[in-house]
Amino acid sequence: MEREIQFGLSTIHYTVQLSKRKTLSIIVTPDCLVIVKAPDDASTERINEKVHKRASWILKQQHYFRSFGEHTPERRYISGESHLYLGKQYMLRVNKGKPENVKYKGRYFEIVCSPQSKAKELMKEWYRSHAKVKFAEIAEPIIQRFKHYQVEPSSLHLQEMNNRWGSCTNSGKIILNTELIKAPRPCIEYVITHELCHLVHREHNKQFFNLLATEMPDWEIWKNKLERILM
C-alpha cells in the first residue's frame, strides 16, 4: 500500500510491505523509492511515526543516490523493480495468471501474465500503445505553432532506435523513439520541437538553433535531463 507524509517542504512517498516479522525497517532503493517493511499488526500511526522519525535520513539517502545521476539500469521485469513513465518512477508487481494485461494504479505497474517471462513483452507493448496516444497529444499544439512557418509533418511515427531520440525524413515524416514515453513531458516536447525545426532548417546551423531557442528557450535543460535519464 502506498502512503505519503509531509516533512518540511518535502513530500515523502513510501510503500508499506506487511509480513510476518517483528521489527519495522525502512529501505531507500537506488531508484529513490522508499519501502517500509512492517509487521502484519503494525498500526498506521506507528508506521507514520517511524517514517517521520527517519525523514531526514530518507531525504539524505535519496539525495545521495541522485548524485550518481538518473540513468535507467538494465531491467529484468520482476516484482520490486521500478520503471519510468512520463518521468515518474513506478514499482513493478508481476503476478502469474490470466487474462494477461498491464495496469498502473497509484505508484505501481501491475503485470498479470503466464508464464511470467512474458512480463517484458507485455510491458513494452503497454509502453508502445501509450506512447502512440501521448506523443500525438503532446505533438498537436507544437505542430499547430509551426504552421506559422508554413511547415507541417506528413506523419508521426514511433520506432525503437538505439542511438537517437527522433528523426525527420525528407518527406516530412517525424519519427520518435518509443523509449521517450519514459521521460518527462518537457523532454518529449523538446524532441518533437527539435524535429519540427528540421522542417524549416535541415542542417544544425545557426538558423536552426535560433529557431529552436525561439520555440523552446529552455531546450538545453530538457535535452540534458533526457540524456541523464535514458542514455
N, C-alpha and C positions, 0 to 999 in steps of 0.2 A: 504494500500500500504506500502511496505517495503522500508526503506532507511537506510543510514548509514553516519556517519561523523567520521573524524579522530580528536582525541583530544590528543595531545602529541603522546605517543607511543600506545595509546589505540584506538581501533575502536569501536564505539558505534552503534549497530544495533537498529533500532527502527521502530515501526509500527505506521502509521498515520490513525486515525479514524475520518473521517469528518462527521459532523452532524449540525443540526440547533441549534447552540449555539453562544454565543457572545465572550466567553473567550477561551484562549488556555491554556491547562494544560498538565502536564507530570506525568505519573504514572510509578513506578517501582514495578513490581509484586514480590511476594516471590520467583518465579522461575527465577527472574532476567531479565524478559522481560521488555522492555521499550515501553510504549504506549503513543503516543501524541494524545490528543483529541483536535481537532481544528474546527473552523467554516468552513462551506462549501466553503466560498470565501477566505480562508487563502492561501496566496501565498507560494510557495516552499521556497522562500527566508526568509519569516517571520518565517516559521516553523524551518528551519535550524538555524536561528539566535537564536531562543528560546532554541533549543537543545544545541547549543554551549554555550550559557549563563549559562545553568544548567548542563553542562557536569560534572563538578567537583562533584556536588551533586549526579548526577546519578551514577557515579562510586563509591561514598561512600555508597550509598544505596545498590548497587549490592554486594559490599564487606561485608556489614552488613548482608545481607541475606545469603550469602555464609558461613559466620562464624558459622551458625547453622548446617552446613553440607549440603549434597546434596541428602538427602533421597527423594524418589519419593512419593508424597502424594497420598491418595486414589483418584482414578479418577472417574468422573461422566460422561465423554464423552459428554460434552456440549461445545458450542462455547465459545471461550475465554480462555479455558484451554490450558496448554502447555503439550506436550507429547514428550518423548525422542525417538530418532532413531540414533543409532550409536554414542551416546554420545552428540548429539546436541538437543537443545530444539526447538520444532516446535509448533506454535499456531494452535489450532483446530478451524475449521469452520464446523458447521453442518447445512446442508440445506435439507429441505424436498423436495423429488422429486424422479424421476426415469430417467435413469437406476441407480440402486444402485451401488455405487463404492466408492473407496478411491483413492485420488491422493495427491501427495505432490509436491508443487512448491514453490521455494524461501524458506521462513521460515514458510510455512503453510502446514497443513494437511487439505484437504477438503473432507468431507464425505457427500455424497448425499444418502438419504435413506427415506423410508416411511414404517412404522412410524419411527420417529426419535429415538425411543427407541432401534432400531436395530444398532445404531452407534457403540456400544461396540462390538457387534458380528462382524461387518464388519471390525473394526479396528484390532481386534485380528486375524482375518483371513489374513488381509494385513500383519501384523507382521509375521505371520507364513510362508506365501508364500515367503516373502523377506528373512526371516531367513534361509529358506531352500537353497536359492541361495547363500546368503552371507557367511553362515557357510562353505559351500563346497568350495567356492572360497578362504576363509581365511585359511581353513584347508589344502588345497592341498600342498603348499610349505612346511608346517611343517611336514606333513606326508612323503613327499619325503626326508626330512632331517633325519627322524627317521629310514629310511630304512638302514642307516648306522649301526644301532643296530640290524639289522635283524628282525625288527618288522614292522607290518602294520595292521591297524584296519580292521576288517572284514566288517564293515559298519559304516556309520554315521547316527545317528537317532535323531530326535527332539522330545521333550516331555516337557509338563508343569510339573514342580517339585516345591514343596513348600520349601524344606529345603536344596537343593544343586544345584550347577551350572552345574555339569556334573557328569558322572559316566562311569565306564569301566567294562563290563561284563567279565566273564571267557572265553567267546567265542571270545573276542576281539572287541565287538561292543561298539563304543563310543556314549554315549547319552548326548545331550546338551540341557540345559533348553532354551526354546523358548524365555524367557524374556531377554536373553543375547543380543538379537538384539537391545536392548535399550542402551547398554553400548558401550563405545569407542572401536574401533578395537583392541588396545593392550590388553584390558580386555578379549576379546573373544580369542585372541591368547594365553593368559595366561591359560585359562580354557582348551583349546584344548591341549596345551603343557603339562599341568598337567596330563590330562587323558592319553596322549600318554606315559608319563613316567611310568604309571602303567602297560603298556605292557612290560616294561623292569623290573620294580621292583613293585611287587604287594602291598607291605606294605609301609607306610610312615616312612621309616627308613633313616638312614644317606645316604645310597647309592641313594635312591630316591631323596632326596633334593640336593645332589651333582649334580645329572643328571639334575634336574630342573634348578639349578643355572647355569649349563654349557649351557643349551639350551636357557635360558632366564634369564640373570643376574639380571635384574630389576623386576623380577616377583612379589616381595613383594609390590612394588609401585602400580602395577596394581591390585593386589588382594585387597589391602586396598581401592583403588579407586572404585572398583566394589562393595565392601561392603558399602561404603558411599553412592553410588548412588542408589542401588537397594535393599538393605536389610532393 
